[in-house]
Amino acid sequence: MYRKIFKLHVPVYFMKIREVLDKKVGDVTYNRYILILPKDVVKNSKLLGKELKASLNDGKICIEKV
């Protein structure tokens, strides 16, 4: 008996959130966060250069146009 293995051709994108030191003033450290997005997703969204809003809904980060 042979087993058929089906490969799904659905793109799976992995992203990262990085914490970067912005500046240090006296004893206070200011950090900023950078979200690394896949190039194809950004190009297809047509949101490059637009003003965006981020929110947290049920453990998901949602990014939308303002």
LUMBA-289700 format. One record per atom (N, C-alpha, C, CB): residue in three letters; x, y, z. Coordinates in Angstrom, 2 decimals. Glycine has a CB too. Layout:
N
+------+---------+---------+---------+
! type !       u !       v !       w !
+------+---------+---------+---------+
!  ala !       X !       Y !       Z !
...
+------+---------+---------+---------+
//
This chain:
66
+------+---------+---------+---------+
! type !       u !       v !       w !
+------+---------+---------+---------+
!  met !    0.84 !   -1.17 !    0.00 !
!  met !    0.00 !    0.00 !    0.00 !
!  met !    0.90 !    1.24 !    0.00 !
!  met !   -0.97 !   -0.01 !    1.22 !
!  tyr !    0.60 !    2.19 !   -0.86 !
!  tyr !    1.37 !    3.42 !   -0.97 !
!  tyr !    0.64 !    4.55 !   -0.27 !
!  tyr !    1.61 !    3.78 !   -2.44 !
!  arg !    1.42 !    5.39 !    0.36 !
!  arg !    0.85 !    6.58 !    1.00 !
!  arg !    1.18 !    7.79 !    0.15 !
!  arg !    1.39 !    6.76 !    2.45 !
!  lys !    0.20 !    8.58 !   -0.13 !
!  lys !    0.42 !    9.81 !   -0.89 !
!  lys !    0.62 !   10.96 !    0.09 !
!  lys !   -0.77 !   10.11 !   -1.85 !
!  ile !    1.63 !   11.73 !   -0.16 !
!  ile !    1.89 !   12.90 !    0.67 !
!  ile !    1.57 !   14.13 !   -0.17 !
!  ile !    3.37 !   12.93 !    1.18 !
!  phe !    0.65 !   14.92 !    0.34 !
!  phe !    0.24 !   16.13 !   -0.36 !
!  phe !    0.96 !   17.32 !    0.25 !
!  phe !   -1.28 !   16.32 !   -0.29 !
!  lys !    1.55 !   18.12 !   -0.59 !
!  lys !    2.19 !   19.33 !   -0.14 !
!  lys !    1.27 !   20.51 !   -0.43 !
!  lys !    3.58 !   19.52 !   -0.81 !
!  leu !    0.99 !   21.28 !    0.59 !
!  leu !    0.18 !   22.46 !    0.40 !
!  leu !    1.07 !   23.61 !   -0.04 !
!  leu !   -0.60 !   22.83 !    1.69 !
!  his !    0.67 !   24.32 !   -1.05 !
!  his !    1.45 !   25.44 !   -1.56 !
!  his !    0.84 !   26.75 !   -1.06 !
!  his !    1.50 !   25.41 !   -3.10 !
!  val !    0.64 !   26.81 !    0.23 !
!  val !    0.12 !   28.01 !    0.87 !
!  val !    1.29 !   28.70 !    1.54 !
!  val !   -1.03 !   27.68 !    1.89 !
!  pro !    1.54 !   29.96 !    1.20 !
!  pro !    2.70 !   30.63 !    1.80 !
!  pro !    2.48 !   30.83 !    3.30 !
!  pro !    2.95 !   31.99 !    1.12 !
!  val !    3.49 !   30.50 !    4.06 !
!  val !    3.48 !   30.71 !    5.50 !
!  val !    4.55 !   31.74 !    5.80 !
!  val !    3.72 !   29.36 !    6.29 !
!  tyr !    4.16 !   32.82 !    6.45 !
!  tyr !    5.08 !   33.91 !    6.74 !
!  tyr !    5.38 !   33.96 !    8.22 !
!  tyr !    4.50 !   35.25 !    6.26 !
!  phe !    6.64 !   34.10 !    8.54 !
!  phe !    7.07 !   34.26 !    9.91 !
!  phe !    7.58 !   35.68 !   10.08 !
!  phe !    8.16 !   33.22 !   10.29 !
!  met !    7.22 !   36.29 !   11.19 !
!  met !    7.61 !   37.66 !   11.45 !
!  met !    8.29 !   37.75 !   12.80 !
!  met !    6.39 !   38.59 !   11.38 !
!  lys !    9.01 !   38.83 !   13.01 !
!  lys !    9.69 !   39.05 !   14.28 !
!  lys !    9.39 !   40.46 !   14.78 !
!  lys !   11.21 !   38.85 !   14.12 !
!  ile !    9.39 !   40.58 !   16.09 !
!  ile !    9.34 !   41.89 !   16.72 !
!  ile !   10.65 !   42.05 !   17.45 !
!  ile !    8.10 !   42.04 !   17.69 !
!  arg !   11.37 !   43.13 !   17.13 !
!  arg !   12.67 !   43.38 !   17.75 !
!  arg !   12.59 !   44.61 !   18.64 !
!  arg !   13.77 !   43.56 !   16.68 !
!  glu !   13.28 !   44.55 !   19.78 !
!  glu !   13.39 !   45.69 !   20.67 !
!  glu !   14.74 !   46.34 !   20.43 !
!  glu !   13.22 !   45.26 !   22.17 !
!  val !   14.74 !   47.63 !   20.15 !
!  val !   15.95 !   48.36 !   19.82 !
!  val !   16.10 !   49.54 !   20.76 !
!  val !   15.94 !   48.83 !   18.34 !
!  leu !   17.30 !   49.74 !   21.25 !
!  leu !   17.57 !   50.89 !   22.11 !
!  leu !   17.46 !   52.16 !   21.28 !
!  leu !   18.98 !   50.79 !   22.76 !
!  asp !   16.57 !   53.07 !   21.67 !
!  asp !   16.39 !   54.32 !   20.95 !
!  asp !   17.36 !   55.36 !   21.46 !
!  asp !   14.94 !   54.82 !   21.08 !
!  lys !   17.29 !   55.65 !   22.75 !
!  lys !   18.25 !   56.59 !   23.34 !
!  lys !   18.25 !   56.41 !   24.85 !
!  lys !   17.91 !   58.05 !   22.96 !
!  lys !   19.27 !   56.93 !   25.47 !
!  lys !   19.41 !   56.86 !   26.91 !
!  lys !   19.67 !   58.28 !   27.42 !
!  lys !   20.57 !   55.89 !   27.34 !
!  val !   18.77 !   58.76 !   28.27 !
!  val !   18.88 !   60.10 !   28.83 !
!  val !   18.99 !   59.94 !   30.34 !
!  val !   17.66 !   61.02 !   28.42 !
!  gly !   20.17 !   60.20 !   30.88 !
!  gly !   20.39 !   60.02 !   32.31 !
!  gly !   20.21 !   58.57 !   32.70 !
!  gly !   19.43 !   60.91 !   33.11 !
!  asp !   19.29 !   58.32 !   33.63 !
!  asp !   19.00 !   56.96 !   34.08 !
!  asp !   17.85 !   56.32 !   33.30 !
!  asp !   18.68 !   56.96 !   35.56 !
!  val !   17.23 !   57.06 !   32.41 !
!  val !   16.06 !   56.58 !   31.68 !
!  val !   16.49 !   56.04 !   30.31 !
!  val !   15.00 !   57.70 !   31.51 !
!  thr !   16.04 !   54.82 !   30.00 !
!  thr !   16.32 !   54.20 !   28.71 !
!  thr !   15.04 !   54.16 !   27.89 !
!  thr !   16.91 !   52.76 !   28.88 !
!  tyr !   15.08 !   54.64 !   26.66 !
!  tyr !   13.93 !   54.63 !   25.76 !
!  tyr !   14.16 !   53.57 !   24.69 !
!  tyr !   13.71 !   56.03 !   25.13 !
!  asn !   13.18 !   52.68 !   24.54 !
!  asn !   13.26 !   51.62 !   23.53 !
!  asn !   12.18 !   51.83 !   22.48 !
!  asn !   13.13 !   50.22 !   24.18 !
!  arg !   12.42 !   51.31 !   21.32 !
!  arg !   11.38 !   51.27 !   20.29 !
!  arg !   11.31 !   49.84 !   19.77 !
!  arg !   11.67 !   52.28 !   19.13 !
!  tyr !   10.22 !   49.52 !   19.14 !
!  tyr !    9.99 !   48.16 !   18.67 !
!  tyr !    9.84 !   48.17 !   17.15 !
!  tyr !    8.75 !   47.54 !   19.34 !
!  ile !   10.50 !   47.24 !   16.51 !
!  ile !   10.47 !   47.14 !   15.05 !
!  ile !    9.81 !   45.83 !   14.68 !
!  ile !   11.90 !   47.24 !   14.44 !
!  leu !    8.80 !   45.89 !   13.83 !
!  leu !    8.10 !   44.70 !   13.36 !
!  leu !    8.61 !   44.38 !   11.96 !
!  leu !    6.55 !   44.91 !   13.36 !
!  ile !    9.21 !   43.22 !   11.80 !
!  ile !    9.74 !   42.78 !   10.51 !
!  ile !    8.63 !   42.05 !    9.76 !
!  ile !   11.01 !   41.87 !   10.69 !
!  leu !    8.20 !   42.62 !    8.63 !
!  leu !    7.12 !   42.04 !    7.83 !
!  leu !    7.66 !   41.46 !    6.54 !
!  leu !    6.05 !   43.10 !    7.52 !
!  pro !    7.03 !   40.41 !    6.01 !
!  pro !    7.45 !   39.85 !    4.72 !
!  pro !    7.23 !   40.85 !    3.58 !
!  pro !    6.70 !   38.55 !    4.44 !
!  lys !    8.17 !   40.88 !    2.65 !
!  lys !    8.13 !   41.82 !    1.53 !
!  lys !    6.86 !   41.66 !    0.69 !
!  lys !    9.36 !   41.64 !    0.66 !
!  asp !    6.45 !   40.43 !    0.40 !
!  asp !    5.27 !   40.20 !   -0.43 !
!  asp !    4.00 !   40.73 !    0.23 !
!  asp !    5.12 !   38.71 !   -0.72 !
!  val !    3.89 !   40.56 !    1.52 !
!  val !    2.71 !   41.02 !    2.25 !
!  val !    2.62 !   42.54 !    2.20 !
!  val !    2.73 !   40.52 !    3.71 !
!  val !    3.75 !   43.21 !    2.39 !
!  val !    3.76 !   44.68 !    2.38 !
!  val !    3.41 !   45.21 !    0.99 !
!  val !    5.14 !   45.21 !    2.81 !
!  lys !    3.99 !   44.62 !   -0.05 !
!  lys !    3.70 !   45.07 !   -1.42 !
!  lys !    2.24 !   44.86 !   -1.79 !
!  lys !    4.60 !   44.34 !   -2.43 !
!  asn !    1.67 !   43.72 !   -1.42 !
!  asn !    0.28 !   43.41 !   -1.77 !
!  asn !   -0.73 !   44.21 !   -0.95 !
!  asn !    0.03 !   41.93 !   -1.58 !
!  ser !   -0.33 !   44.68 !    0.22 !
!  ser !   -1.26 !   45.42 !    1.07 !
!  ser !   -1.50 !   46.84 !    0.57 !
!  ser !   -0.73 !   45.47 !    2.50 !
!  lys !   -0.56 !   47.39 !   -0.20 !
!  lys !   -0.62 !   48.76 !   -0.71 !
!  lys !   -0.70 !   49.77 !    0.44 !
!  lys !   -1.83 !   48.93 !   -1.65 !
!  leu !   -0.09 !   49.44 !    1.57 !
!  leu !   -0.09 !   50.33 !    2.73 !
!  leu !    1.26 !   50.97 !    2.96 !
!  leu !   -0.51 !   49.57 !    3.96 !
!  leu !    2.21 !   50.73 !    2.09 !
!  leu !    3.55 !   51.29 !    2.24 !
!  leu !    3.49 !   52.82 !    2.14 !
!  leu !    4.51 !   50.72 !    1.19 !
!  gly !    3.98 !   53.51 !    3.15 !
!  gly !    3.97 !   54.96 !    3.17 !
!  gly !    2.69 !   55.56 !    3.73 !
!  gly !    4.19 !   55.48 !    1.80 !
!  lys !    1.72 !   54.73 !    4.09 !
!  lys !    0.46 !   55.22 !    4.64 !
!  lys !    0.57 !   55.32 !    6.16 !
!  lys !   -0.73 !   54.29 !    4.24 !
!  glu !   -0.32 !   56.08 !    6.76 !
!  glu !   -0.38 !   56.17 !    8.22 !
!  glu !   -1.20 !   54.99 !    8.73 !
!  glu !   -1.00 !   57.54 !    8.68 !
!  leu !   -0.64 !   54.25 !    9.69 !
!  leu !   -1.26 !   53.02 !   10.17 !
!  leu !   -1.54 !   53.09 !   11.66 !
!  leu !   -0.37 !   51.82 !    9.87 !
!  lys !   -2.46 !   52.25 !   12.10 !
!  lys !   -2.82 !   52.15 !   13.50 !
!  lys !   -2.70 !   50.70 !   13.92 !
!  lys !   -4.27 !   52.70 !   13.76 !
!  ala !   -2.11 !   50.44 !   15.09 !
!  ala !   -1.96 !   49.08 !   15.59 !
!  ala !   -2.80 !   48.92 !   16.84 !
!  ala !   -0.47 !   48.74 !   15.87 !
!  ser !   -3.41 !   47.74 !   16.98 !
!  ser !   -4.20 !   47.43 !   18.17 !
!  ser !   -4.02 !   45.96 !   18.52 !
!  ser !   -5.70 !   47.77 !   17.95 !
!  leu !   -4.36 !   45.61 !   19.74 !
!  leu !   -4.25 !   44.24 !   20.21 !
!  leu !   -5.65 !   43.71 !   20.45 !
!  leu !   -3.38 !   44.15 !   21.51 !
!  asn !   -6.04 !   42.66 !   19.71 !
!  asn !   -7.36 !   42.05 !   19.82 !
!  asn !   -7.22 !   40.55 !   20.01 !
!  asn !   -8.22 !   42.36 !   18.57 !
!  asp !   -7.65 !   40.06 !   21.17 !
!  asp !   -7.62 !   38.62 !   21.47 !
!  asp !   -6.25 !   38.00 !   21.24 !
!  asp !   -8.66 !   37.89 !   20.63 !
!  gly !   -5.20 !   38.68 !   21.66 !
!  gly !   -3.85 !   38.15 !   21.52 !
!  gly !   -3.25 !   38.29 !   20.13 !
!  gly !   -3.84 !   36.71 !   21.90 !
!  lys !   -3.91 !   39.03 !   19.25 !
!  lys !   -3.42 !   39.26 !   17.89 !
!  lys !   -3.13 !   40.74 !   17.70 !
!  lys !   -4.46 !   38.76 !   16.83 !
!  ile !   -2.03 !   41.02 !   17.02 !
!  ile !   -1.70 !   42.40 !   16.69 !
!  ile !   -2.35 !   42.72 !   15.34 !
!  ile !   -0.14 !   42.64 !   16.65 !
!  cys !   -3.21 !   43.72 !   15.32 !
!  cys !   -3.92 !   44.12 !   14.09 !
!  cys !   -3.35 !   45.45 !   13.62 !
!  cys !   -5.47 !   44.23 !   14.32 !
!  ile !   -2.98 !   45.52 !   12.36 !
!  ile !   -2.47 !   46.74 !   11.77 !
!  ile !   -3.46 !   47.18 !   10.69 !
!  ile !   -1.02 !   46.54 !   11.17 !
!  glu !   -3.93 !   48.42 !   10.78 !
!  glu !   -4.93 !   48.89 !    9.83 !
!  glu !   -4.66 !   50.33 !    9.44 !
!  glu !   -6.33 !   48.75 !   10.40 !
!  lys !   -5.21 !   50.72 !    8.32 !
!  lys !   -5.07 !   52.08 !    7.80 !
!  lys !   -5.90 !   53.04 !    8.64 !
!  lys !   -5.51 !   52.15 !    6.32 !
!  val !   -5.35 !   54.23 !    8.91 !
!  val !   -6.07 !   55.23 !    9.71 !
!  val !   -7.09 !   55.93 !    8.85 !
!  val !   -5.10 !   56.26 !   10.33 !
+------+---------+---------+---------+
//
